[in-house]
Amino acid sequence: MGFSYRKSVRVGPIRLNMTSRGLGASIGVRGARVGKRAGSRGFYLNAGRRGVRYRKRF
């Protein structure tokens, strides 16, 4: 298992995510967020809580 790094900073409804893979930003409410990661193609949707998660790239 490799090491990873993640740090999130909230600025109002926007969350800035800094990881070992790069920067990203997401917006939404707790349990449902739409985001964009720097260098990735398209946007992604994360939805779910309590260990159950749905992730879709579009």
PDB file of N, H, CA, C and O in Angstrom:
ATOM      1  N   MET A   1       0.856  -1.177   0.000  1.00  0.00           N
ATOM      2  CA  MET A   1       0.000   0.000   0.000  1.00  0.00           C
ATOM      3  C   MET A   1       0.896   1.231   0.000  1.00  0.00           C
ATOM      4  O   MET A   1       1.839   1.315   0.786  1.00  0.00           O
ATOM      5  N   GLY A   2       0.604   2.188  -0.881  1.00  0.00           N
ATOM      6  H   GLY A   2      -0.163   2.119  -1.520  1.00  0.00           H
ATOM      7  CA  GLY A   2       1.387   3.408  -0.961  1.00  0.00           C
ATOM      8  C   GLY A   2       0.832   4.502  -0.076  1.00  0.00           C
ATOM      9  O   GLY A   2      -0.264   4.383   0.471  1.00  0.00           O
ATOM     10  N   PHE A   3       1.582   5.544   0.056  1.00  0.00           N
ATOM     11  H   PHE A   3       2.473   5.641  -0.388  1.00  0.00           H
ATOM     12  CA  PHE A   3       1.156   6.689   0.843  1.00  0.00           C
ATOM     13  C   PHE A   3       0.321   7.638  -0.001  1.00  0.00           C
ATOM     14  O   PHE A   3       0.491   7.713  -1.217  1.00  0.00           O
ATOM     15  N   SER A   4      -0.568   8.350   0.640  1.00  0.00           N
ATOM     16  H   SER A   4      -0.707   8.289   1.629  1.00  0.00           H
ATOM     17  CA  SER A   4      -1.363   9.358  -0.052  1.00  0.00           C
ATOM     18  C   SER A   4      -1.519  10.568   0.855  1.00  0.00           C
ATOM     19  O   SER A   4      -1.249  10.509   2.055  1.00  0.00           O
ATOM     20  N   TYR A   5      -1.960  11.663   0.257  1.00  0.00           N
ATOM     21  H   TYR A   5      -2.180  11.711  -0.717  1.00  0.00           H
ATOM     22  CA  TYR A   5      -2.125  12.907   0.990  1.00  0.00           C
ATOM     23  C   TYR A   5      -3.400  13.572   0.529  1.00  0.00           C
ATOM     24  O   TYR A   5      -3.691  13.597  -0.667  1.00  0.00           O
ATOM     25  N   ARG A   6      -4.169  14.115   1.470  1.00  0.00           N
ATOM     26  H   ARG A   6      -3.932  14.094   2.442  1.00  0.00           H
ATOM     27  CA  ARG A   6      -5.380  14.842   1.115  1.00  0.00           C
ATOM     28  C   ARG A   6      -5.640  15.926   2.147  1.00  0.00           C
ATOM     29  O   ARG A   6      -5.576  15.690   3.353  1.00  0.00           O
ATOM     30  N   LYS A   7      -5.931  17.111   1.649  1.00  0.00           N
ATOM     31  H   LYS A   7      -5.982  17.303   0.669  1.00  0.00           H
ATOM     32  CA  LYS A   7      -6.282  18.237   2.500  1.00  0.00           C
ATOM     33  C   LYS A   7      -7.405  18.990   1.824  1.00  0.00           C
ATOM     34  O   LYS A   7      -7.308  19.307   0.638  1.00  0.00           O
ATOM     35  N   SER A   8      -8.477  19.287   2.559  1.00  0.00           N
ATOM     36  H   SER A   8      -8.555  19.030   3.522  1.00  0.00           H
ATOM     37  CA  SER A   8      -9.618  20.022   2.017  1.00  0.00           C
ATOM     38  C   SER A   8      -9.797  21.323   2.775  1.00  0.00           C
ATOM     39  O   SER A   8      -9.640  21.379   3.994  1.00  0.00           O
ATOM     40  N   VAL A   9     -10.130  22.371   2.026  1.00  0.00           N
ATOM     41  H   VAL A   9     -10.257  22.325   1.035  1.00  0.00           H
ATOM     42  CA  VAL A   9     -10.393  23.681   2.590  1.00  0.00           C
ATOM     43  C   VAL A   9     -11.738  24.138   2.058  1.00  0.00           C
ATOM     44  O   VAL A   9     -11.955  24.157   0.846  1.00  0.00           O
ATOM     45  N   ARG A  10     -12.639  24.506   2.950  1.00  0.00           N
ATOM     46  H   ARG A  10     -12.463  24.491   3.934  1.00  0.00           H
ATOM     47  CA  ARG A  10     -13.956  24.981   2.528  1.00  0.00           C
ATOM     48  C   ARG A  10     -13.972  26.494   2.432  1.00  0.00           C
ATOM     49  O   ARG A  10     -13.528  27.198   3.339  1.00  0.00           O
ATOM     50  N   VAL A  11     -14.493  26.981   1.312  1.00  0.00           N
ATOM     51  H   VAL A  11     -14.853  26.409   0.575  1.00  0.00           H
ATOM     52  CA  VAL A  11     -14.650  28.414   1.076  1.00  0.00           C
ATOM     53  C   VAL A  11     -16.109  28.607   0.684  1.00  0.00           C
ATOM     54  O   VAL A  11     -16.449  28.554  -0.498  1.00  0.00           O
ATOM     55  N   GLY A  12     -16.965  28.831   1.664  1.00  0.00           N
ATOM     56  H   GLY A  12     -16.688  28.874   2.624  1.00  0.00           H
ATOM     57  CA  GLY A  12     -18.403  28.909   1.407  1.00  0.00           C
ATOM     58  C   GLY A  12     -18.898  27.546   0.938  1.00  0.00           C
ATOM     59  O   GLY A  12     -18.601  26.534   1.573  1.00  0.00           O
ATOM     60  N   PRO A  13     -19.651  27.499  -0.165  1.00  0.00           N
ATOM     61  CA  PRO A  13     -20.167  26.217  -0.650  1.00  0.00           C
ATOM     62  C   PRO A  13     -19.147  25.430  -1.484  1.00  0.00           C
ATOM     63  O   PRO A  13     -19.413  24.294  -1.878  1.00  0.00           O
ATOM     64  N   ILE A  14     -17.982  26.033  -1.753  1.00  0.00           N
ATOM     65  H   ILE A  14     -17.766  26.956  -1.433  1.00  0.00           H
ATOM     66  CA  ILE A  14     -16.961  25.390  -2.582  1.00  0.00           C
ATOM     67  C   ILE A  14     -15.911  24.747  -1.684  1.00  0.00           C
ATOM     68  O   ILE A  14     -15.469  25.342  -0.701  1.00  0.00           O
ATOM     69  N   ARG A  15     -15.520  23.531  -2.032  1.00  0.00           N
ATOM     70  H   ARG A  15     -15.878  23.048  -2.830  1.00  0.00           H
ATOM     71  CA  ARG A  15     -14.471  22.831  -1.307  1.00  0.00           C
ATOM     72  C   ARG A  15     -13.269  22.680  -2.232  1.00  0.00           C
ATOM     73  O   ARG A  15     -13.385  22.125  -3.324  1.00  0.00           O
ATOM     74  N   LEU A  16     -12.118  23.175  -1.792  1.00  0.00           N
ATOM     75  H   LEU A  16     -12.024  23.626  -0.905  1.00  0.00           H
ATOM     76  CA  LEU A  16     -10.871  23.017  -2.542  1.00  0.00           C
ATOM     77  C   LEU A  16     -10.140  21.815  -1.971  1.00  0.00           C
ATOM     78  O   LEU A  16      -9.902  21.738  -0.766  1.00  0.00           O
ATOM     79  N   ASN A  17      -9.783  20.871  -2.845  1.00  0.00           N
ATOM     80  H   ASN A  17      -9.977  20.933  -3.824  1.00  0.00           H
ATOM     81  CA  ASN A  17      -9.144  19.631  -2.427  1.00  0.00           C
ATOM     82  C   ASN A  17      -7.720  19.595  -2.952  1.00  0.00           C
ATOM     83  O   ASN A  17      -7.492  19.775  -4.148  1.00  0.00           O
ATOM     84  N   MET A  18      -6.769  19.365  -2.073  1.00  0.00           N
ATOM     85  H   MET A  18      -6.954  19.219  -1.102  1.00  0.00           H
ATOM     86  CA  MET A  18      -5.379  19.228  -2.453  1.00  0.00           C
ATOM     87  C   MET A  18      -4.950  17.802  -2.111  1.00  0.00           C
ATOM     88  O   MET A  18      -4.987  17.390  -0.952  1.00  0.00           O
ATOM     89  N   THR A  19      -4.545  17.061  -3.135  1.00  0.00           N
ATOM     90  H   THR A  19      -4.515  17.396  -4.077  1.00  0.00           H
ATOM     91  CA  THR A  19      -4.123  15.688  -2.933  1.00  0.00           C
ATOM     92  C   THR A  19      -2.762  15.473  -3.560  1.00  0.00           C
ATOM     93  O   THR A  19      -2.215  16.366  -4.206  1.00  0.00           O
ATOM     94  N   SER A  20      -2.226  14.296  -3.369  1.00  0.00           N
ATOM     95  H   SER A  20      -2.671  13.570  -2.844  1.00  0.00           H
ATOM     96  CA  SER A  20      -0.947  13.978  -3.978  1.00  0.00           C
ATOM     97  C   SER A  20      -1.075  13.878  -5.498  1.00  0.00           C
ATOM     98  O   SER A  20      -0.064  13.930  -6.198  1.00  0.00           O
ATOM     99  N   ARG A  21      -2.301  13.735  -6.026  1.00  0.00           N
ATOM    100  H   ARG A  21      -3.122  13.693  -5.457  1.00  0.00           H
ATOM    101  CA  ARG A  21      -2.529  13.665  -7.471  1.00  0.00           C
ATOM    102  C   ARG A  21      -2.782  15.030  -8.097  1.00  0.00           C
ATOM    103  O   ARG A  21      -2.769  15.148  -9.322  1.00  0.00           O
ATOM    104  N   GLY A  22      -3.012  16.066  -7.288  1.00  0.00           N
ATOM    105  H   GLY A  22      -3.022  15.970  -6.293  1.00  0.00           H
ATOM    106  CA  GLY A  22      -3.230  17.399  -7.828  1.00  0.00           C
ATOM    107  C   GLY A  22      -4.306  18.164  -7.091  1.00  0.00           C
ATOM    108  O   GLY A  22      -4.733  17.774  -6.004  1.00  0.00           O
ATOM    109  N   LEU A  23      -4.743  19.266  -7.697  1.00  0.00           N
ATOM    110  H   LEU A  23      -4.396  19.583  -8.580  1.00  0.00           H
ATOM    111  CA  LEU A  23      -5.758  20.123  -7.114  1.00  0.00           C
ATOM    112  C   LEU A  23      -7.123  19.828  -7.710  1.00  0.00           C
ATOM    113  O   LEU A  23      -7.238  19.340  -8.835  1.00  0.00           O
ATOM    114  N   GLY A  24      -8.149  20.132  -6.939  1.00  0.00           N
ATOM    115  H   GLY A  24      -8.056  20.528  -6.026  1.00  0.00           H
ATOM    116  CA  GLY A  24      -9.506  19.949  -7.426  1.00  0.00           C
ATOM    117  C   GLY A  24     -10.449  20.859  -6.673  1.00  0.00           C
ATOM    118  O   GLY A  24     -10.085  21.436  -5.648  1.00  0.00           O
ATOM    119  N   ALA A  25     -11.653  20.985  -7.178  1.00  0.00           N
ATOM    120  H   ALA A  25     -11.949  20.516  -8.011  1.00  0.00           H
ATOM    121  CA  ALA A  25     -12.679  21.800  -6.529  1.00  0.00           C
ATOM    122  C   ALA A  25     -14.006  21.083  -6.675  1.00  0.00           C
ATOM    123  O   ALA A  25     -14.259  20.427  -7.685  1.00  0.00           O
ATOM    124  N   SER A  26     -14.852  21.209  -5.664  1.00  0.00           N
ATOM    125  H   SER A  26     -14.646  21.742  -4.843  1.00  0.00           H
ATOM    126  CA  SER A  26     -16.183  20.618  -5.742  1.00  0.00           C
ATOM    127  C   SER A  26     -17.178  21.549  -5.085  1.00  0.00           C
ATOM    128  O   SER A  26     -16.822  22.384  -4.254  1.00  0.00           O
ATOM    129  N   ILE A  27     -18.436  21.391  -5.474  1.00  0.00           N
ATOM    130  H   ILE A  27     -18.725  20.712  -6.150  1.00  0.00           H
ATOM    131  CA  ILE A  27     -19.509  22.210  -4.936  1.00  0.00           C
ATOM    132  C   ILE A  27     -20.709  21.300  -4.707  1.00  0.00           C
ATOM    133  O   ILE A  27     -20.936  20.353  -5.461  1.00  0.00           O
ATOM    134  N   GLY A  28     -21.466  21.591  -3.673  1.00  0.00           N
ATOM    135  H   GLY A  28     -21.282  22.360  -3.061  1.00  0.00           H
ATOM    136  CA  GLY A  28     -22.659  20.799  -3.379  1.00  0.00           C
ATOM    137  C   GLY A  28     -22.971  20.802  -1.902  1.00  0.00           C
ATOM    138  O   GLY A  28     -22.460  21.615  -1.132  1.00  0.00           O
ATOM    139  N   VAL A  29     -23.820  19.872  -1.533  1.00  0.00           N
ATOM    140  H   VAL A  29     -24.235  19.212  -2.159  1.00  0.00           H
ATOM    141  CA  VAL A  29     -24.230  19.730  -0.143  1.00  0.00           C
ATOM    142  C   VAL A  29     -23.662  18.434   0.402  1.00  0.00           C
ATOM    143  O   VAL A  29     -23.148  17.606  -0.351  1.00  0.00           O
ATOM    144  N   ARG A  30     -23.753  18.264   1.688  1.00  0.00           N
ATOM    145  H   ARG A  30     -24.170  18.937   2.300  1.00  0.00           H
ATOM    146  CA  ARG A  30     -23.258  17.058   2.323  1.00  0.00           C
ATOM    147  C   ARG A  30     -23.983  15.840   1.744  1.00  0.00           C
ATOM    148  O   ARG A  30     -25.211  15.769   1.786  1.00  0.00           O
ATOM    149  N   GLY A  31     -23.238  14.904   1.217  1.00  0.00           N
ATOM    150  H   GLY A  31     -22.241  14.962   1.183  1.00  0.00           H
ATOM    151  CA  GLY A  31     -23.825  13.711   0.638  1.00  0.00           C
ATOM    152  C   GLY A  31     -23.971  13.739  -0.870  1.00  0.00           C
ATOM    153  O   GLY A  31     -24.202  12.692  -1.474  1.00  0.00           O
ATOM    154  N   ALA A  32     -23.844  14.910  -1.507  1.00  0.00           N
ATOM    155  H   ALA A  32     -23.656  15.760  -1.015  1.00  0.00           H
ATOM    156  CA  ALA A  32     -23.940  15.010  -2.968  1.00  0.00           C
ATOM    157  C   ALA A  32     -23.103  16.193  -3.443  1.00  0.00           C
ATOM    158  O   ALA A  32     -23.408  17.345  -3.133  1.00  0.00           O
ATOM    159  N   ARG A  33     -22.046  15.898  -4.196  1.00  0.00           N
ATOM    160  H   ARG A  33     -21.798  14.962  -4.447  1.00  0.00           H
ATOM    161  CA  ARG A  33     -21.150  16.941  -4.662  1.00  0.00           C
ATOM    162  C   ARG A  33     -20.803  16.715  -6.127  1.00  0.00           C
ATOM    163  O   ARG A  33     -20.711  15.577  -6.588  1.00  0.00           O
ATOM    164  N   VAL A  34     -20.612  17.810  -6.852  1.00  0.00           N
ATOM    165  H   VAL A  34     -20.686  18.734  -6.478  1.00  0.00           H
ATOM    166  CA  VAL A  34     -20.136  17.777  -8.231  1.00  0.00           C
ATOM    167  C   VAL A  34     -18.774  18.443  -8.221  1.00  0.00           C
ATOM    168  O   VAL A  34     -18.614  19.518  -7.642  1.00  0.00           O
ATOM    169  N   GLY A  35     -17.795  17.820  -8.853  1.00  0.00           N
ATOM    170  H   GLY A  35     -17.926  16.947  -9.323  1.00  0.00           H
ATOM    171  CA  GLY A  35     -16.454  18.363  -8.782  1.00  0.00           C
ATOM    172  C   GLY A  35     -15.674  18.232 -10.064  1.00  0.00           C
ATOM    173  O   GLY A  35     -16.097  17.582 -11.020  1.00  0.00           O
ATOM    174  N   LYS A  36     -14.513  18.874 -10.054  1.00  0.00           N
ATOM    175  H   LYS A  36     -14.169  19.402  -9.277  1.00  0.00           H
ATOM    176  CA  LYS A  36     -13.586  18.872 -11.181  1.00  0.00           C
ATOM    177  C   LYS A  36     -12.186  18.780 -10.619  1.00  0.00           C
ATOM    178  O   LYS A  36     -11.811  19.549  -9.735  1.00  0.00           O
ATOM    179  N   ARG A  37     -11.416  17.844 -11.128  1.00  0.00           N
ATOM    180  H   ARG A  37     -11.721  17.219 -11.847  1.00  0.00           H
ATOM    181  CA  ARG A  37     -10.038  17.688 -10.696  1.00  0.00           C
ATOM    182  C   ARG A  37      -9.121  18.217 -11.786  1.00  0.00           C
ATOM    183  O   ARG A  37      -9.344  17.947 -12.966  1.00  0.00           O
ATOM    184  N   ALA A  38      -8.107  18.958 -11.410  1.00  0.00           N
ATOM    185  H   ALA A  38      -7.926  19.177 -10.451  1.00  0.00           H
ATOM    186  CA  ALA A  38      -7.179  19.530 -12.388  1.00  0.00           C
ATOM    187  C   ALA A  38      -6.538  18.413 -13.202  1.00  0.00           C
ATOM    188  O   ALA A  38      -6.048  17.430 -12.647  1.00  0.00           O
ATOM    189  N   GLY A  39      -6.546  18.571 -14.500  1.00  0.00           N
ATOM    190  H   GLY A  39      -6.944  19.370 -14.951  1.00  0.00           H
ATOM    191  CA  GLY A  39      -5.936  17.590 -15.377  1.00  0.00           C
ATOM    192  C   GLY A  39      -6.851  16.446 -15.775  1.00  0.00           C
ATOM    193  O   GLY A  39      -6.501  15.669 -16.662  1.00  0.00           O
ATOM    194  N   SER A  40      -8.000  16.321 -15.154  1.00  0.00           N
ATOM    195  H   SER A  40      -8.284  16.952 -14.433  1.00  0.00           H
ATOM    196  CA  SER A  40      -8.905  15.233 -15.509  1.00  0.00           C
ATOM    197  C   SER A  40      -9.869  15.685 -16.600  1.00  0.00           C
ATOM    198  O   SER A  40     -10.082  16.880 -16.804  1.00  0.00           O
ATOM    199  N   ARG A  41     -10.434  14.730 -17.280  1.00  0.00           N
ATOM    200  H   ARG A  41     -10.261  13.759 -17.115  1.00  0.00           H
ATOM    201  CA  ARG A  41     -11.404  15.037 -18.332  1.00  0.00           C
ATOM    202  C   ARG A  41     -12.798  14.990 -17.743  1.00  0.00           C
ATOM    203  O   ARG A  41     -13.172  14.003 -17.109  1.00  0.00           O
ATOM    204  N   GLY A  42     -13.565  16.038 -17.944  1.00  0.00           N
ATOM    205  H   GLY A  42     -13.260  16.839 -18.459  1.00  0.00           H
ATOM    206  CA  GLY A  42     -14.949  16.065 -17.494  1.00  0.00           C
ATOM    207  C   GLY A  42     -15.109  16.348 -16.014  1.00  0.00           C
ATOM    208  O   GLY A  42     -14.156  16.675 -15.306  1.00  0.00           O
ATOM    209  N   PHE A  43     -16.331  16.211 -15.582  1.00  0.00           N
ATOM    210  H   PHE A  43     -17.105  15.946 -16.157  1.00  0.00           H
ATOM    211  CA  PHE A  43     -16.698  16.440 -14.187  1.00  0.00           C
ATOM    212  C   PHE A  43     -17.109  15.117 -13.579  1.00  0.00           C
ATOM    213  O   PHE A  43     -17.328  14.141 -14.296  1.00  0.00           O
ATOM    214  N   TYR A  44     -17.215  15.077 -12.255  1.00  0.00           N
ATOM    215  H   TYR A  44     -17.037  15.870 -11.673  1.00  0.00           H
ATOM    216  CA  TYR A  44     -17.665  13.869 -11.600  1.00  0.00           C
ATOM    217  C   TYR A  44     -18.707  14.202 -10.547  1.00  0.00           C
ATOM    218  O   TYR A  44     -18.737  15.308 -10.006  1.00  0.00           O
ATOM    219  N   LEU A  45     -19.551  13.236 -10.269  1.00  0.00           N
ATOM    220  H   LEU A  45     -19.526  12.338 -10.708  1.00  0.00           H
ATOM    221  CA  LEU A  45     -20.600  13.359  -9.264  1.00  0.00           C
ATOM    222  C   LEU A  45     -20.327  12.330  -8.183  1.00  0.00           C
ATOM    223  O   LEU A  45     -20.172  11.143  -8.473  1.00  0.00           O
ATOM    224  N   ASN A  46     -20.267  12.778  -6.949  1.00  0.00           N
ATOM    225  H   ASN A  46     -20.393  13.742  -6.714  1.00  0.00           H
ATOM    226  CA  ASN A  46     -20.147  11.892  -5.796  1.00  0.00           C
ATOM    227  C   ASN A  46     -21.419  12.011  -4.991  1.00  0.00           C
ATOM    228  O   ASN A  46     -21.839  13.118  -4.656  1.00  0.00           O
ATOM    229  N   ALA A  47     -22.033  10.898  -4.676  1.00  0.00           N
ATOM    230  H   ALA A  47     -21.691   9.998  -4.948  1.00  0.00           H
ATOM    231  CA  ALA A  47     -23.245  10.899  -3.871  1.00  0.00           C
ATOM    232  C   ALA A  47     -23.203   9.702  -2.940  1.00  0.00           C
ATOM    233  O   ALA A  47     -22.800   8.609  -3.337  1.00  0.00           O
ATOM    234  N   GLY A  48     -23.615   9.911  -1.721  1.00  0.00           N
ATOM    235  H   GLY A  48     -23.942  10.800  -1.399  1.00  0.00           H
ATOM    236  CA  GLY A  48     -23.672   8.811  -0.767  1.00  0.00           C
ATOM    237  C   GLY A  48     -23.196   9.217   0.605  1.00  0.00           C
ATOM    238  O   GLY A  48     -22.517  10.229   0.778  1.00  0.00           O
ATOM    239  N   ARG A  49     -23.561   8.417   1.566  1.00  0.00           N
ATOM    240  H   ARG A  49     -24.112   7.595   1.426  1.00  0.00           H
ATOM    241  CA  ARG A  49     -23.171   8.647   2.955  1.00  0.00           C
ATOM    242  C   ARG A  49     -23.049   7.314   3.663  1.00  0.00           C
ATOM    243  O   ARG A  49     -23.567   6.297   3.202  1.00  0.00           O
ATOM    244  N   ARG A  50     -22.372   7.334   4.766  1.00  0.00           N
ATOM    245  H   ARG A  50     -21.952   8.160   5.141  1.00  0.00           H
ATOM    246  CA  ARG A  50     -22.250   6.173   5.666  1.00  0.00           C
ATOM    247  C   ARG A  50     -21.698   4.934   4.973  1.00  0.00           C
ATOM    248  O   ARG A  50     -22.232   3.837   5.135  1.00  0.00           O
ATOM    249  N   GLY A  51     -20.636   5.109   4.206  1.00  0.00           N
ATOM    250  H   GLY A  51     -20.201   6.000   4.075  1.00  0.00           H
ATOM    251  CA  GLY A  51     -19.960   3.982   3.599  1.00  0.00           C
ATOM    252  C   GLY A  51     -20.501   3.534   2.255  1.00  0.00           C
ATOM    253  O   GLY A  51     -19.858   2.719   1.594  1.00  0.00           O
ATOM    254  N   VAL A  52     -21.647   4.023   1.821  1.00  0.00           N
ATOM    255  H   VAL A  52     -22.170   4.685   2.358  1.00  0.00           H
ATOM    256  CA  VAL A  52     -22.193   3.673   0.518  1.00  0.00           C
ATOM    257  C   VAL A  52     -21.997   4.876  -0.384  1.00  0.00           C
ATOM    258  O   VAL A  52     -22.429   5.981  -0.056  1.00  0.00           O
ATOM    259  N   ARG A  53     -21.340   4.663  -1.528  1.00  0.00           N
ATOM    260  H   ARG A  53     -20.989   3.765  -1.794  1.00  0.00           H
ATOM    261  CA  ARG A  53     -20.997   5.792  -2.381  1.00  0.00           C
ATOM    262  C   ARG A  53     -21.255   5.463  -3.842  1.00  0.00           C
ATOM    263  O   ARG A  53     -21.044   4.332  -4.281  1.00  0.00           O
ATOM    264  N   TYR A  54     -21.702   6.439  -4.574  1.00  0.00           N
ATOM    265  H   TYR A  54     -21.874   7.357  -4.217  1.00  0.00           H
ATOM    266  CA  TYR A  54     -21.892   6.329  -6.017  1.00  0.00           C
ATOM    267  C   TYR A  54     -21.037   7.398  -6.665  1.00  0.00           C
ATOM    268  O   TYR A  54     -21.109   8.567  -6.286  1.00  0.00           O
ATOM    269  N   ARG A  55     -20.239   7.014  -7.626  1.00  0.00           N
ATOM    270  H   ARG A  55     -20.181   6.064  -7.934  1.00  0.00           H
ATOM    271  CA  ARG A  55     -19.380   7.973  -8.323  1.00  0.00           C
ATOM    272  C   ARG A  55     -19.572   7.792  -9.827  1.00  0.00           C
ATOM    273  O   ARG A  55     -19.527   6.675 -10.342  1.00  0.00           O
ATOM    274  N   LYS A  56     -19.785   8.895 -10.513  1.00  0.00           N
ATOM    275  H   LYS A  56     -19.821   9.803 -10.094  1.00  0.00           H
ATOM    276  CA  LYS A  56     -20.032   8.867 -11.953  1.00  0.00           C
ATOM    277  C   LYS A  56     -19.261   9.994 -12.617  1.00  0.00           C
ATOM    278  O   LYS A  56     -19.312  11.136 -12.160  1.00  0.00           O
ATOM    279  N   ARG A  57     -18.557   9.688 -13.678  1.00  0.00           N
ATOM    280  H   ARG A  57     -18.515   8.760 -14.049  1.00  0.00           H
ATOM    281  CA  ARG A  57     -17.841  10.715 -14.442  1.00  0.00           C
ATOM    282  C   ARG A  57     -18.672  11.055 -15.665  1.00  0.00           C
ATOM    283  O   ARG A  57     -19.167  10.168 -16.359  1.00  0.00           O
ATOM    284  N   PHE A  58     -18.823  12.353 -15.923  1.00  0.00           N
ATOM    285  H   PHE A  58     -18.421  13.074 -15.359  1.00  0.00           H
ATOM    286  CA  PHE A  58     -19.558  12.794 -17.108  1.00  0.00           C
ATOM    287  C   PHE A  58     -18.945  14.041 -17.674  1.00  0.00           C
ATOM    288  O   PHE A  58     -19.427  14.565 -18.678  1.00  0.00           O
TER     289      PHE A  58
END
